[in-house]
Amino acid sequence: MVTTQERINRAAEILTETLKRAEQEATTYESRAARERWLHQSFSAALAVLAVAAPAVVTYQTQVQNTTLSIIAIVVTAIAGAGTALQATFRWGGLC
């Protein structure tokens, strides 16, 4: 027969193991969140540069007759426009 003290000891062991697992998961999620924050900031910065560069590329492209530059201007403008729209739609930390 199991005594009350043995039950208490077993419950304490289970609680300790559970707390360790919870701390490990918290550490994992904190590191993932830090990485996601870094990625978000990096892509936001890159998108800001593209959004500023797009009009400049289009303006320069109209002055120079170059097919490659025309394609680059179209691609940069499309990526900047789509990225800005997605960023405005899916705000970081916004309410869903």
N, C-alpha and C positions, 0 to 999 in steps of 0.2 A: 504494500500500500504506500502511496506517495504522500509524504507529509506536506503540511502547509508551507514550511520553510523551503522545501524542494521546489514546490510550485512557484513560490515567490522568486527563487533564484533563477528558475527557468524563464519566467516572465521577464526578469531583468536582463537576462542574456538575449532574449528575443528583441527586447526594446533597444538594447545597445547595438545589435546587428542592424536593426531597422534604421536607427539614427546614423550609423556609418554609411549605409547605402544611400540614405537621403542626402547626406553631406557630399557623397561622391557624385550623385546626380546633380546637385546644386552647382558643384564645381564645373561639371560638364556643360550645363546650360549657361553658366556665366561665361565660359570661354567661347561657346558658340555665339552668344549674344554679342560679345566683344568683336568677334570676327564679322558678324553680320553688320554691326555698326560701322566697322572699318570699310567693308565692301560698299555699304550705302554711301558713305562719305566720298569714297573714291569715285564711284560711278556718278554721283551728283556733281563732283568737280569736273569730271571728264565731260559730262553733259553740258555743264555751264560753258566750258571752253568751246564745245561744238556749236552751241547755240549762239555764241558770240562770233565764232569763225564763219558760220554759214552765210550770213549776209556779205561778209567781206569776200568770201570765195565767189559768191554769185556776182558781186559787183566786178571783181577782177576778171571773171570768166566772160562777162559781156564785152570787155574791152579787148580781149585776146581771142582770136579764132583758133581754138584748139579743142578737138573732139574729146581727148582724154580729160582735159580740165572741165569740160561740160559734164561728163559722166561723174567726175569727182564732186562737182558742185551739186548735182542731183542727189548723189548718195549722202553727202554730208547734210544737206537740207532735209532729206527724208529721215535720216537717223535722228537728227536734232529735233525735228517736229514730233516724230513718234515717241522719242524718249521723254520729251517735255510733257506730252499728253499723258503718257503712262505715269510719270512722276507726279503730275498733278492729280491723277485719279487715285493712285495708290500711295497715299501719304504715309511716311514713316511715323509710327506711333499714333496714328489717327484712330478714331473710333470706327469700327466696322459695323 
